[in-house]
């Protein structure tokens, strides 16, 4: 199993942050299924002010490019992403069209 850690900011708007959190109390069933179908085994999102941090554990068969292709072909995932982007903003220094940004692992207690 592999782990991805990603980060993204929400817009600095208390109502938007609350709405974003409300959508994640129970995500759309099609979104959950798309994650499971792609090989995502576990996912958690944490929030501090407007900075989000996602931990995503994936199966050994998981492929970022396959997930991106499946998402692009899934109208419901595209609808969800469009909606979520109304609450989100890319990090400073993010590339064009880049939303969630993969973080660099700099420490592991287990590897010491």
N, C-alpha and C positions, 0 to 999 in steps of 0.2 A: 504494500500500500504506500502511496505517496501523499504528501501534504503540500498544498499551495496556501500561501498567506498573501492576501491582497488588501489594498487600501483605496479609499475614495472619500471625498467630502460630500456632505449634504449642504444645500444652500443655507445660509445663515438666516433662517426664518423659522421661528418657533412653531408656527402653525404647520408649515411644510414638514418639519421634523416629526411632529406628532402624527401627521397623516401618513408619512412614510412608515413609521413604526406600526400604525394601525394596519396597513396593508400586509405587514409581515407577521401579524398575529396568526393569520391563516392565509398563506399564499394560495394562489389559484391552483387547483388540482393539476391542471395541465403543466404548470411550471414545475411543480414537485415531480411529476412524472418525467418531464424532460431531463431534470437533473439525475434522477435515478437511472433512466435509460442510458445516459451518457457515461455512467460509471461513478458518479458522485455518491460516496458512501455516507458521508456526514458533512454537514455545513453549519457553521455558526457565524453570526455577524454581531460585532460589539460596536458600541457607539460611545464616544466621549465628545461632548459638545457637538461639533459638526463632523468630526473625523470618524470614519468607519473603518473597521478591521474585520476581514473575513478569513476564517479558517476553513479550508475545504480539503477533506480527506477523500482520495479517489482510488479506485481500483487500479491494478497494474495495467489493465487494458484501456484506461482512460486516455483520450487524445484531445488536446486543446483544439487542434485543427478540425477534428471530427465534430466536437461539440459546437464550434463556431459555425460549421457548415449546417449541422442539424438545426441550430437556432435560427440561422438565416432562412431556412426552408419552413420554419414553423410560425404560422401567422399569429398564434396565441403568444408565443415567446416574444415575437416582435412587438405585439401590442403591449405586453408587460414591460419590455425594455423602454419603449417610448414613454409609457407612463412613469416609470421609475426615473427616467432622465429629467423629468420635470422637477424632481426633488433634489437631484444630484448635480454636482459640478466637478469637472476633472481637477485633479491636483495640479498645482503650479508645476510647469515643466513637462506635463503629460503631452504625448504626441497628438497629432490631429485625430479626432474620433476615439481617443483612448479614454476609457472610463475607469474601471477597476484596474489597478496597477499592481503587478506582482512585486512583492517585497523581497529584499535580500535577507537571508538568514545569516545573522552575525554571531549567534551563540547557541549552544546546545549543552545543557548540563550532562546529558547522557553521553555526549562525545568527549567529555573531559577525562 
